[in-house]
C-alpha cells in the first residue's frame, strides 16, 4: 500500500486523535470522517405527511433562531 506523509498542526492532530476509535488507524479515521453519503438514495423514503411535519419543524426552528439572533443583536446596539 502506498503512503503519503502530511504535516498538520498540533490542534488538528489532537482533534483527529480524539476522533480515533480503539484499534483504528489515522488513515481509517480520515476516511471515516470524510466519507460522503449520496443523499439521493434517501429520496422518497418519508411519507408526504412526515415530510410536511419535518418541513414545519424546520421552519419553526429557523424562525425561533432568527428571533433569538435579532434579540441578541439588539443587546449590542448603543
PyMOL Python script that loads the backbone (N, CA, C, O; Angstrom):
from pymol import cmd

cmd.read_pdbstr("""\
ATOM      1  N   UNK A   1       0.845  -1.169   0.000  1.00  0.00           N
ATOM      2  CA  UNK A   1       0.000   0.000   0.000  1.00  0.00           C
ATOM      3  C   UNK A   1       0.893   1.236   0.000  1.00  0.00           C
ATOM      4  O   UNK A   1       1.833   1.331   0.789  1.00  0.00           O
ATOM      5  N   UNK A   2       0.595   2.175  -0.885  1.00  0.00           N
ATOM      6  CA  UNK A   2       1.349   3.430  -0.958  1.00  0.00           C
ATOM      7  C   UNK A   2       0.946   4.327   0.198  1.00  0.00           C
ATOM      8  O   UNK A   2      -0.189   4.272   0.671  1.00  0.00           O
ATOM      9  N   UNK A   3       1.879   5.153   0.650  1.00  0.00           N
ATOM     10  CA  UNK A   3       1.591   6.081   1.743  1.00  0.00           C
ATOM     11  C   UNK A   3       2.055   7.473   1.374  1.00  0.00           C
ATOM     12  O   UNK A   3       2.891   7.645   0.487  1.00  0.00           O
ATOM     13  N   UNK A   4       1.512   8.462   2.054  1.00  0.00           N
ATOM     14  CA  UNK A   4       1.906   9.864   1.906  1.00  0.00           C
ATOM     15  C   UNK A   4       2.134  10.425   3.294  1.00  0.00           C
ATOM     16  O   UNK A   4       1.434  10.059   4.239  1.00  0.00           O
ATOM     17  N   UNK A   5       3.103  11.305   3.421  1.00  0.00           N
ATOM     18  CA  UNK A   5       3.366  11.979   4.681  1.00  0.00           C
ATOM     19  C   UNK A   5       2.781  13.375   4.596  1.00  0.00           C
ATOM     20  O   UNK A   5       2.996  14.089   3.616  1.00  0.00           O
ATOM     21  N   UNK A   6       2.028  13.769   5.639  1.00  0.00           N
ATOM     22  CA  UNK A   6       1.440  15.103   5.675  1.00  0.00           C
ATOM     23  C   UNK A   6       1.837  15.789   6.969  1.00  0.00           C
ATOM     24  O   UNK A   6       2.168  15.133   7.956  1.00  0.00           O
ATOM     25  N   UNK A   7       1.800  17.110   6.957  1.00  0.00           N
ATOM     26  CA  UNK A   7       2.052  17.890   8.169  1.00  0.00           C
ATOM     27  C   UNK A   7       0.747  18.548   8.588  1.00  0.00           C
ATOM     28  O   UNK A   7       0.050  19.152   7.773  1.00  0.00           O
ATOM     29  N   UNK A   8       0.426  18.422   9.873  1.00  0.00           N
ATOM     30  CA  UNK A   8      -0.764  19.067  10.412  1.00  0.00           C
ATOM     31  C   UNK A   8      -0.388  19.767  11.711  1.00  0.00           C
ATOM     32  O   UNK A   8       0.614  19.433  12.344  1.00  0.00           O
ATOM     33  N   UNK A   9      -1.196  20.732  12.095  1.00  0.00           N
ATOM     34  CA  UNK A   9      -0.920  21.459  13.335  1.00  0.00           C
ATOM     35  C   UNK A   9      -1.184  20.545  14.531  1.00  0.00           C
ATOM     36  O   UNK A   9      -1.843  19.513  14.406  1.00  0.00           O
ATOM     37  N   UNK A  10      -0.668  20.935  15.669  1.00  0.00           N
ATOM     38  CA  UNK A  10      -0.893  20.170  16.893  1.00  0.00           C
ATOM     39  C   UNK A  10      -2.385  20.124  17.211  1.00  0.00           C
ATOM     40  O   UNK A  10      -2.903  19.087  17.626  1.00  0.00           O
ATOM     41  N   UNK A  11      -3.074  21.248  17.017  1.00  0.00           N
ATOM     42  CA  UNK A  11      -4.515  21.286  17.267  1.00  0.00           C
ATOM     43  C   UNK A  11      -5.249  20.299  16.360  1.00  0.00           C
ATOM     44  O   UNK A  11      -6.131  19.572  16.818  1.00  0.00           O
ATOM     45  N   UNK A  12      -4.889  20.271  15.079  1.00  0.00           N
ATOM     46  CA  UNK A  12      -5.523  19.344  14.143  1.00  0.00           C
ATOM     47  C   UNK A  12      -5.241  17.899  14.551  1.00  0.00           C
ATOM     48  O   UNK A  12      -6.123  17.044  14.471  1.00  0.00           O
ATOM     49  N   UNK A  13      -4.017  17.631  14.987  1.00  0.00           N
ATOM     50  CA  UNK A  13      -3.660  16.285  15.440  1.00  0.00           C
ATOM     51  C   UNK A  13      -4.510  15.877  16.645  1.00  0.00           C
ATOM     52  O   UNK A  13      -5.017  14.756  16.702  1.00  0.00           O
ATOM     53  N   UNK A  14      -4.662  16.787  17.600  1.00  0.00           N
ATOM     54  CA  UNK A  14      -5.450  16.481  18.797  1.00  0.00           C
ATOM     55  C   UNK A  14      -6.901  16.191  18.435  1.00  0.00           C
ATOM     56  O   UNK A  14      -7.514  15.274  18.983  1.00  0.00           O
ATOM     57  N   UNK A  15      -7.446  16.975  17.513  1.00  0.00           N
ATOM     58  CA  UNK A  15      -8.825  16.746  17.082  1.00  0.00           C
ATOM     59  C   UNK A  15      -8.966  15.393  16.392  1.00  0.00           C
ATOM     60  O   UNK A  15      -9.918  14.652  16.636  1.00  0.00           O
ATOM     61  N   UNK A  16      -8.005  15.086  15.533  1.00  0.00           N
ATOM     62  CA  UNK A  16      -8.030  13.814  14.822  1.00  0.00           C
ATOM     63  C   UNK A  16      -7.884  12.659  15.809  1.00  0.00           C
ATOM     64  O   UNK A  16      -8.604  11.665  15.719  1.00  0.00           O
ATOM     65  N   UNK A  17      -6.956  12.793  16.743  1.00  0.00           N
ATOM     66  CA  UNK A  17      -6.726  11.739  17.736  1.00  0.00           C
ATOM     67  C   UNK A  17      -7.955  11.530  18.616  1.00  0.00           C
ATOM     68  O   UNK A  17      -8.256  10.401  19.002  1.00  0.00           O
ATOM     69  N   UNK A  18      -8.665  12.609  18.934  1.00  0.00           N
ATOM     70  CA  UNK A  18      -9.855  12.473  19.784  1.00  0.00           C
ATOM     71  C   UNK A  18     -11.001  11.788  19.041  1.00  0.00           C
ATOM     72  O   UNK A  18     -11.923  11.266  19.668  1.00  0.00           O
ATOM     73  N   UNK A  19     -10.947  11.788  17.718  1.00  0.00           N
ATOM     74  CA  UNK A  19     -11.976  11.125  16.917  1.00  0.00           C
ATOM     75  C   UNK A  19     -11.645   9.660  16.655  1.00  0.00           C
ATOM     76  O   UNK A  19     -12.475   8.908  16.144  1.00  0.00           O
ATOM     77  N   UNK A  20     -10.438   9.266  17.007  1.00  0.00           N
ATOM     78  CA  UNK A  20      -9.944   7.921  16.735  1.00  0.00           C
ATOM     79  C   UNK A  20     -10.582   6.907  17.676  1.00  0.00           C
ATOM     80  O   UNK A  20     -10.615   7.108  18.890  1.00  0.00           O
ATOM     81  N   UNK A  21     -11.084   5.824  17.107  1.00  0.00           N
ATOM     82  CA  UNK A  21     -11.655   4.736  17.893  1.00  0.00           C
ATOM     83  C   UNK A  21     -10.549   3.733  18.223  1.00  0.00           C
ATOM     84  O   UNK A  21      -9.476   3.769  17.621  1.00  0.00           O
ATOM     85  N   UNK A  22     -10.808   2.855  19.164  1.00  0.00           N
ATOM     86  CA  UNK A  22      -9.827   1.832  19.530  1.00  0.00           C
ATOM     87  C   UNK A  22      -9.461   0.997  18.304  1.00  0.00           C
ATOM     88  O   UNK A  22     -10.328   0.583  17.533  1.00  0.00           O
ATOM     89  N   UNK A  23      -8.193   0.766  18.146  1.00  0.00           N
ATOM     90  CA  UNK A  23      -7.652  -0.063  17.053  1.00  0.00           C
ATOM     91  C   UNK A  23      -7.905   0.518  15.666  1.00  0.00           C
ATOM     92  O   UNK A  23      -7.840  -0.210  14.675  1.00  0.00           O
ATOM     93  N   UNK A  24      -8.188   1.795  15.581  1.00  0.00           N
ATOM     94  CA  UNK A  24      -8.420   2.443  14.288  1.00  0.00           C
ATOM     95  C   UNK A  24      -7.182   3.254  13.931  1.00  0.00           C
ATOM     96  O   UNK A  24      -6.651   3.988  14.764  1.00  0.00           O
ATOM     97  N   UNK A  25      -6.728   3.119  12.697  1.00  0.00           N
ATOM     98  CA  UNK A  25      -5.567   3.889  12.258  1.00  0.00           C
ATOM     99  C   UNK A  25      -6.001   5.314  11.932  1.00  0.00           C
ATOM    100  O   UNK A  25      -7.187   5.587  11.745  1.00  0.00           O
ATOM    101  N   UNK A  26      -5.023   6.217  11.866  1.00  0.00           N
ATOM    102  CA  UNK A  26      -5.352   7.587  11.493  1.00  0.00           C
ATOM    103  C   UNK A  26      -5.902   7.635  10.068  1.00  0.00           C
ATOM    104  O   UNK A  26      -6.781   8.445   9.774  1.00  0.00           O
ATOM    105  N   UNK A  27      -5.402   6.787   9.193  1.00  0.00           N
ATOM    106  CA  UNK A  27      -5.941   6.732   7.828  1.00  0.00           C
ATOM    107  C   UNK A  27      -7.414   6.340   7.848  1.00  0.00           C
ATOM    108  O   UNK A  27      -8.223   6.903   7.111  1.00  0.00           O
ATOM    109  N   UNK A  28      -7.755   5.379   8.692  1.00  0.00           N
ATOM    110  CA  UNK A  28      -9.149   4.954   8.799  1.00  0.00           C
ATOM    111  C   UNK A  28     -10.025   6.069   9.368  1.00  0.00           C
ATOM    112  O   UNK A  28     -11.168   6.241   8.943  1.00  0.00           O
ATOM    113  N   UNK A  29      -9.489   6.829  10.332  1.00  0.00           N
ATOM    114  CA  UNK A  29     -10.234   7.955  10.905  1.00  0.00           C
ATOM    115  C   UNK A  29     -10.529   8.976   9.818  1.00  0.00           C
ATOM    116  O   UNK A  29     -11.662   9.436   9.681  1.00  0.00           O
ATOM    117  N   UNK A  30      -9.513   9.326   9.051  1.00  0.00           N
ATOM    118  CA  UNK A  30      -9.682  10.318   7.984  1.00  0.00           C
ATOM    119  C   UNK A  30     -10.714   9.837   6.973  1.00  0.00           C
ATOM    120  O   UNK A  30     -11.583  10.607   6.563  1.00  0.00           O
ATOM    121  N   UNK A  31     -10.628   8.580   6.570  1.00  0.00           N
ATOM    122  CA  UNK A  31     -11.593   8.048   5.602  1.00  0.00           C
ATOM    123  C   UNK A  31     -13.008   8.048   6.178  1.00  0.00           C
ATOM    124  O   UNK A  31     -13.968   8.381   5.483  1.00  0.00           O
ATOM    125  N   UNK A  32     -13.129   7.675   7.449  1.00  0.00           N
ATOM    126  CA  UNK A  32     -14.453   7.653   8.082  1.00  0.00           C
ATOM    127  C   UNK A  32     -15.047   9.049   8.174  1.00  0.00           C
ATOM    128  O   UNK A  32     -16.230   9.245   7.897  1.00  0.00           O
ATOM    129  N   UNK A  33     -14.221  10.024   8.566  1.00  0.00           N
ATOM    130  CA  UNK A  33     -14.719  11.386   8.756  1.00  0.00           C
ATOM    131  C   UNK A  33     -14.985  12.115   7.443  1.00  0.00           C
ATOM    132  O   UNK A  33     -15.764  13.067   7.408  1.00  0.00           O
ATOM    133  N   UNK A  34     -14.351  11.679   6.382  1.00  0.00           N
ATOM    134  CA  UNK A  34     -14.536  12.358   5.098  1.00  0.00           C
ATOM    135  C   UNK A  34     -15.427  11.578   4.141  1.00  0.00           C
ATOM    136  O   UNK A  34     -15.568  11.951   2.977  1.00  0.00           O
ATOM    137  N   UNK A  35     -16.028  10.498   4.627  1.00  0.00           N
ATOM    138  CA  UNK A  35     -16.918   9.703   3.795  1.00  0.00           C
ATOM    139  C   UNK A  35     -18.155  10.522   3.448  1.00  0.00           C
ATOM    140  O   UNK A  35     -18.816  11.065   4.333  1.00  0.00           O
ATOM    141  N   UNK A  36     -18.459  10.607   2.181  1.00  0.00           N
ATOM    142  CA  UNK A  36     -19.633  11.355   1.736  1.00  0.00           C
ATOM    143  C   UNK A  36     -20.735  10.377   1.359  1.00  0.00           C
ATOM    144  O   UNK A  36     -20.514   9.438   0.595  1.00  0.00           O
ATOM    145  N   UNK A  37     -21.912  10.606   1.900  1.00  0.00           N
ATOM    146  CA  UNK A  37     -23.066   9.767   1.609  1.00  0.00           C
ATOM    147  C   UNK A  37     -23.872  10.404   0.489  1.00  0.00           C
ATOM    148  O   UNK A  37     -24.114  11.611   0.491  1.00  0.00           O
ATOM    149  N   UNK A  38     -24.281   9.591  -0.455  1.00  0.00           N
ATOM    150  CA  UNK A  38     -25.117  10.067  -1.556  1.00  0.00           C
ATOM    151  C   UNK A  38     -26.534  10.262  -1.026  1.00  0.00           C
ATOM    152  O   UNK A  38     -27.255   9.291  -0.796  1.00  0.00           O
ATOM    153  N   UNK A  39     -26.928  11.510  -0.835  1.00  0.00           N
ATOM    154  CA  UNK A  39     -28.230  11.808  -0.240  1.00  0.00           C
ATOM    155  C   UNK A  39     -29.405  11.419  -1.132  1.00  0.00           C
ATOM    156  O   UNK A  39     -30.528  11.276  -0.647  1.00  0.00           O
ATOM    157  N   UNK A  40     -29.159  11.247  -2.424  1.00  0.00           N
ATOM    158  CA  UNK A  40     -30.262  10.883  -3.314  1.00  0.00           C
ATOM    159  C   UNK A  40     -30.810   9.494  -3.000  1.00  0.00           C
ATOM    160  O   UNK A  40     -31.944   9.182  -3.362  1.00  0.00           O
ATOM    161  N   UNK A  41     -30.018   8.657  -2.330  1.00  0.00           N
ATOM    162  CA  UNK A  41     -30.537   7.330  -2.002  1.00  0.00           C
ATOM    163  C   UNK A  41     -31.622   7.386  -0.925  1.00  0.00           C
ATOM    164  O   UNK A  41     -32.327   6.403  -0.700  1.00  0.00           O
ATOM    165  N   UNK A  42     -31.755   8.541  -0.260  1.00  0.00           N
ATOM    166  CA  UNK A  42     -32.795   8.708   0.748  1.00  0.00           C
ATOM    167  C   UNK A  42     -34.058   9.351   0.183  1.00  0.00           C
ATOM    168  O   UNK A  42     -35.053   9.486   0.895  1.00  0.00           O
ATOM    169  N   UNK A  43     -34.028   9.743  -1.071  1.00  0.00           N
ATOM    170  CA  UNK A  43     -35.172  10.415  -1.687  1.00  0.00           C
ATOM    171  C   UNK A  43     -36.391   9.499  -1.684  1.00  0.00           C
ATOM    172  O   UNK A  43     -36.312   8.334  -2.075  1.00  0.00           O
ATOM    173  N   UNK A  44     -37.509  10.043  -1.240  1.00  0.00           N
ATOM    174  CA  UNK A  44     -38.766   9.321  -1.292  1.00  0.00           C
ATOM    175  C   UNK A  44     -39.035   8.368  -0.143  1.00  0.00           C
ATOM    176  O   UNK A  44     -40.042   7.662  -0.172  1.00  0.00           O
ATOM    177  N   UNK A  45     -38.172   8.317   0.876  1.00  0.00           N
ATOM    178  CA  UNK A  45     -38.400   7.347   1.950  1.00  0.00           C
ATOM    179  C   UNK A  45     -39.391   7.849   3.002  1.00  0.00           C
ATOM    180  O   UNK A  45     -39.942   7.059   3.768  1.00  0.00           O
ATOM    181  N   UNK A  46     -39.615   9.168   3.036  1.00  0.00           N
ATOM    182  CA  UNK A  46     -40.569   9.721   4.001  1.00  0.00           C
ATOM    183  C   UNK A  46     -41.935   9.888   3.350  1.00  0.00           C
ATOM    184  O   UNK A  46     -42.042  10.219   2.169  1.00  0.00           O
ATOM    185  N   UNK A  47     -42.970   9.656   4.136  1.00  0.00           N
ATOM    186  CA  UNK A  47     -44.319   9.881   3.618  1.00  0.00           C
ATOM    187  C   UNK A  47     -44.533  11.384   3.453  1.00  0.00           C
ATOM    188  O   UNK A  47     -43.786  12.190   4.008  1.00  0.00           O
ATOM    189  N   UNK A  48     -45.552  11.751   2.689  1.00  0.00           N
ATOM    190  CA  UNK A  48     -45.847  13.174   2.493  1.00  0.00           C
ATOM    191  C   UNK A  48     -46.199  13.843   3.813  1.00  0.00           C
ATOM    192  O   UNK A  48     -45.838  14.996   4.046  1.00  0.00           O
ATOM    193  N   UNK A  49     -46.906  13.119   4.676  1.00  0.00           N
ATOM    194  CA  UNK A  49     -47.290  13.674   5.977  1.00  0.00           C
ATOM    195  C   UNK A  49     -46.044  13.923   6.831  1.00  0.00           C
ATOM    196  O   UNK A  49     -45.915  14.978   7.453  1.00  0.00           O
ATOM    197  N   UNK A  50     -45.138  12.960   6.859  1.00  0.00           N
ATOM    198  CA  UNK A  50     -43.908  13.115   7.636  1.00  0.00           C
ATOM    199  C   UNK A  50     -43.057  14.238   7.074  1.00  0.00           C
ATOM    200  O   UNK A  50     -42.476  15.018   7.828  1.00  0.00           O
ATOM    201  N   UNK A  51     -42.981  14.325   5.758  1.00  0.00           N
ATOM    202  CA  UNK A  51     -42.213  15.389   5.115  1.00  0.00           C
ATOM    203  C   UNK A  51     -42.768  16.752   5.505  1.00  0.00           C
ATOM    204  O   UNK A  51     -42.009  17.670   5.815  1.00  0.00           O
ATOM    205  N   UNK A  52     -44.086  16.884   5.490  1.00  0.00           N
ATOM    206  CA  UNK A  52     -44.720  18.156   5.866  1.00  0.00           C
ATOM    207  C   UNK A  52     -44.428  18.491   7.325  1.00  0.00           C
ATOM    208  O   UNK A  52     -44.165  19.647   7.656  1.00  0.00           O
ATOM    209  N   UNK A  53     -44.472  17.493   8.189  1.00  0.00           N
ATOM    210  CA  UNK A  53     -44.186  17.708   9.611  1.00  0.00           C
ATOM    211  C   UNK A  53     -42.746  18.164   9.808  1.00  0.00           C
ATOM    212  O   UNK A  53     -42.480  19.084  10.582  1.00  0.00           O
ATOM    213  N   UNK A  54     -41.826  17.523   9.110  1.00  0.00           N
ATOM    214  CA  UNK A  54     -40.409  17.898   9.209  1.00  0.00           C
ATOM    215  C   UNK A  54     -40.204  19.317   8.695  1.00  0.00           C
ATOM    216  O   UNK A  54     -39.506  20.111   9.325  1.00  0.00           O
ATOM    217  N   UNK A  55     -40.810  19.642   7.552  1.00  0.00           N
ATOM    218  CA  UNK A  55     -40.672  20.987   6.988  1.00  0.00           C
ATOM    219  C   UNK A  55     -41.205  22.046   7.952  1.00  0.00           C
ATOM    220  O   UNK A  55     -40.593  23.102   8.114  1.00  0.00           O
ATOM    221  N   UNK A  56     -42.330  21.772   8.584  1.00  0.00           N
ATOM    222  CA  UNK A  56     -42.893  22.714   9.558  1.00  0.00           C
ATOM    223  C   UNK A  56     -41.951  22.894  10.751  1.00  0.00           C
ATOM    224  O   UNK A  56     -41.760  24.011  11.233  1.00  0.00           O
ATOM    225  N   UNK A  57     -41.373  21.807  11.216  1.00  0.00           N
ATOM    226  CA  UNK A  57     -40.450  21.876  12.354  1.00  0.00           C
ATOM    227  C   UNK A  57     -39.199  22.668  11.994  1.00  0.00           C
ATOM    228  O   UNK A  57     -38.697  23.447  12.805  1.00  0.00           O
ATOM    229  N   UNK A  58     -38.700  22.471  10.790  1.00  0.00           N
ATOM    230  CA  UNK A  58     -37.513  23.210  10.339  1.00  0.00           C
ATOM    231  C   UNK A  58     -37.826  24.699  10.257  1.00  0.00           C
ATOM    232  O   UNK A  58     -37.039  25.525  10.719  1.00  0.00           O
ATOM    233  N   UNK A  59     -38.965  25.044   9.674  1.00  0.00           N
ATOM    234  CA  UNK A  59     -39.347  26.453   9.557  1.00  0.00           C
ATOM    235  C   UNK A  59     -39.516  27.092  10.936  1.00  0.00           C
ATOM    236  O   UNK A  59     -39.086  28.225  11.152  1.00  0.00           O
ATOM    237  N   UNK A  60     -40.138  26.374  11.863  1.00  0.00           N
ATOM    238  CA  UNK A  60     -40.326  26.898  13.218  1.00  0.00           C
ATOM    239  C   UNK A  60     -38.977  27.099  13.905  1.00  0.00           C
ATOM    240  O   UNK A  60     -38.763  28.099  14.590  1.00  0.00           O
ATOM    241  N   UNK A  61     -38.079  26.149  13.718  1.00  0.00           N
ATOM    242  CA  UNK A  61     -36.746  26.253  14.317  1.00  0.00           C
ATOM    243  C   UNK A  61     -35.985  27.443  13.748  1.00  0.00           C
ATOM    244  O   UNK A  61     -35.318  28.170  14.483  1.00  0.00           O
ATOM    245  N   UNK A  62     -36.087  27.636  12.443  1.00  0.00           N
ATOM    246  CA  UNK A  62     -35.414  28.780  11.810  1.00  0.00           C
ATOM    247  C   UNK A  62     -35.984  30.101  12.327  1.00  0.00           C
ATOM    248  O   UNK A  62     -35.236  31.039  12.603  1.00  0.00           O
ATOM    249  N   UNK A  63     -37.300  30.172  12.455  1.00  0.00           N
ATOM    250  CA  UNK A  63     -37.938  31.403  12.941  1.00  0.00           C
ATOM    251  C   UNK A  63     -37.505  31.696  14.373  1.00  0.00           C
ATOM    252  O   UNK A  63     -37.228  32.844  14.719  1.00  0.00           O
ATOM    253  N   UNK A  64     -37.449  30.670  15.197  1.00  0.00           N
ATOM    254  CA  UNK A  64     -37.013  30.839  16.583  1.00  0.00           C
ATOM    255  C   UNK A  64     -35.565  31.308  16.635  1.00  0.00           C
ATOM    256  O   UNK A  64     -35.223  32.211  17.399  1.00  0.00           O
ATOM    257  N   UNK A  65     -34.723  30.692  15.822  1.00  0.00           N
ATOM    258  CA  UNK A  65     -33.311  31.078  15.780  1.00  0.00           C
ATOM    259  C   UNK A  65     -33.131  32.504  15.301  1.00  0.00           C
ATOM    260  O   UNK A  65     -32.299  33.239  15.833  1.00  0.00           O
ATOM    261  N   UNK A  66     -33.905  32.901  14.300  1.00  0.00           N
ATOM    262  CA  UNK A  66     -33.829  34.263  13.782  1.00  0.00           C
ATOM    263  C   UNK A  66     -34.272  35.265  14.838  1.00  0.00           C
ATOM    264  O   UNK A  66     -33.639  36.305  15.020  1.00  0.00           O
ATOM    265  N   UNK A  67     -35.358  34.952  15.532  1.00  0.00           N
ATOM    266  CA  UNK A  67     -35.844  35.846  16.590  1.00  0.00           C
ATOM    267  C   UNK A  67     -34.812  35.958  17.706  1.00  0.00           C
ATOM    268  O   UNK A  67     -34.589  37.045  18.238  1.00  0.00           O
ATOM    269  N   UNK A  68     -34.189  34.853  18.061  1.00  0.00           N
ATOM    270  CA  UNK A  68     -33.171  34.863  19.110  1.00  0.00           C
ATOM    271  C   UNK A  68     -31.964  35.691  18.678  1.00  0.00           C
ATOM    272  O   UNK A  68     -31.417  36.457  19.471  1.00  0.00           O
ATOM    273  N   UNK A  69     -31.553  35.537  17.429  1.00  0.00           N
ATOM    274  CA  UNK A  69     -30.417  36.310  16.910  1.00  0.00           C
ATOM    275  C   UNK A  69     -30.717  37.801  16.916  1.00  0.00           C
ATOM    276  O   UNK A  69     -29.869  38.612  17.288  1.00  0.00           O
ATOM    277  N   UNK A  70     -31.928  38.157  16.503  1.00  0.00           N
ATOM    278  CA  UNK A  70     -32.306  39.574  16.497  1.00  0.00           C
ATOM    279  C   UNK A  70     -32.320  40.147  17.910  1.00  0.00           C
ATOM    280  O   UNK A  70     -31.876  41.274  18.129  1.00  0.00           O
ATOM    281  N   UNK A  71     -32.826  39.378  18.864  1.00  0.00           N
ATOM    282  CA  UNK A  71     -32.863  39.831  20.256  1.00  0.00           C
ATOM    283  C   UNK A  71     -31.447  40.026  20.792  1.00  0.00           C
ATOM    284  O   UNK A  71     -31.179  40.993  21.504  1.00  0.00           O
ATOM    285  N   UNK A  72     -30.557  39.126  20.457  1.00  0.00           N
ATOM    286  CA  UNK A  72     -29.167  39.264  20.898  1.00  0.00           C
ATOM    287  C   UNK A  72     -28.508  40.487  20.275  1.00  0.00           C
ATOM    288  O   UNK A  72     -27.763  41.207  20.941  1.00  0.00           O
ATOM    289  N   UNK A  73     -28.783  40.717  19.002  1.00  0.00           N
ATOM    290  CA  UNK A  73     -28.195  41.872  18.313  1.00  0.00           C
ATOM    291  C   UNK A  73     -28.694  43.175  18.924  1.00  0.00           C
ATOM    292  O   UNK A  73     -27.944  44.148  19.002  1.00  0.00           O
ATOM    293  N   UNK A  74     -29.941  43.203  19.353  1.00  0.00           N
ATOM    294  CA  UNK A  74     -30.484  44.402  19.996  1.00  0.00           C
ATOM    295  C   UNK A  74     -29.693  44.735  21.256  1.00  0.00           C
ATOM    296  O   UNK A  74     -29.517  45.907  21.589  1.00  0.00           O
ATOM    297  N   UNK A  75     -29.226  43.725  21.943  1.00  0.00           N
ATOM    298  CA  UNK A  75     -28.450  43.932  23.153  1.00  0.00           C
ATOM    299  C   UNK A  75     -27.089  44.561  22.897  1.00  0.00           C
ATOM    300  O   UNK A  75     -26.482  45.108  23.818  1.00  0.00           O
ATOM    301  N   UNK A  76     -26.600  44.493  21.663  1.00  0.00           N
ATOM    302  CA  UNK A  76     -25.294  45.059  21.322  1.00  0.00           C
ATOM    303  C   UNK A  76     -25.390  46.464  20.741  1.00  0.00           C
ATOM    304  O   UNK A  76     -24.375  47.134  20.554  1.00  0.00           O
ATOM    305  N   UNK A  77     -26.597  46.902  20.460  1.00  0.00           N
ATOM    306  CA  UNK A  77     -26.760  48.239  19.885  1.00  0.00           C
ATOM    307  C   UNK A  77     -26.644  49.285  20.976  1.00  0.00           C
ATOM    308  O   UNK A  77     -27.127  49.090  22.091  1.00  0.00           O
ATOM    309  N   UNK A  78     -25.983  50.427  20.639  1.00  0.00           N
ATOM    310  CA  UNK A  78     -25.814  51.503  21.636  1.00  0.00           C
ATOM    311  C   UNK A  78     -27.118  52.207  21.961  1.00  0.00           C
ATOM    312  O   UNK A  78     -27.136  53.128  22.777  1.00  0.00           O
TER     313      UNK A  78
END
""", "prot")
cmd.dss("prot")
cmd.show_as("cartoon", "prot")
cmd.util.cbc("prot")
cmd.orient("prot")
